[in-house]
Structures are given as C-alpha cells and as structure tokens.
Amino acid sequence: MTADNSFGRLDDDDYPAYTMGRAAEMLDTTQGFLRAIGEARLITPLRSEGGHRRYSRYQLRIAARARELVDQGPPIEAACRIIILEDQLEEARRINAEYRRAAESVNSPPTV
C-alpha cells in the first residue's frame, strides 16, 4: 500500500489503526481488559501480519462503553451483554421506524 492510499483511511472508523498497547493507553485501561472483552466476543480485533491485535476507532468506542459500565460495578461479561442488547435494541428501533415510514407512505392519500 502506498502512502497516498493509506491517507484515505485516516477517517475510516473501521480501519484497525491502533495496537493493543495504544488502545489500552487511550482508554486508560489494561491490555487484559481488552483481551477480556475480546473473549466475551464484544469486539474482535483484527490481526496484523505478525499476529498482533489491531483495533479500529469504532471498536475503541465500544470498549470505552464497556469500561464505563464495568467502572459502575457489573462484571465484564455482564457489561458486554448489556452493550450487545443495547445494540440489538437500537437496530430493532431503526427497523421499526423504516416499517412505519413504509406503512405511512402506502396509507397516505394521493396528492393531486
């Protein structure tokens, strides 16, 4: 990959730009915490060619939410489950809103 191509990824939330050490530092947590949320299947870091974990900004936001919950008291597994359920609820609400819009457009009187 050339430098010109890599600059386009700077704004990509899914680009795995952060090493485990840097991610832990940014979140003010431990590498063990990141491993634990990976084991709980909350996030799955990509691996570099050398096998090292690499995290995206999107994954760091999820990890930060997990850290916030764990700091409030629940164990890591419970915090991960809460986040997964929050995500499922958000997706269900989005789908429901789409169905409502579709139903409204079908039931709306024709304009003259």
Secondary structure as GFF3:
##gff-version 3
##sequence-region A 1 112
A	DSSP	alpha_helix	3	7	.	.	.	ID=ss1
A	DSSP	beta_strand	18	19	.	.	.	ID=ss2
A	DSSP	alpha_helix	20	27	.	.	.	ID=ss3
A	DSSP	alpha_helix	31	39	.	.	.	ID=ss4
A	DSSP	beta_strand	46	47	.	.	.	ID=ss5
A	DSSP	beta_strand	53	55	.	.	.	ID=ss6
A	DSSP	alpha_helix	57	71	.	.	.	ID=ss7
A	DSSP	alpha_helix	76	107	.	.	.	ID=ss8
###
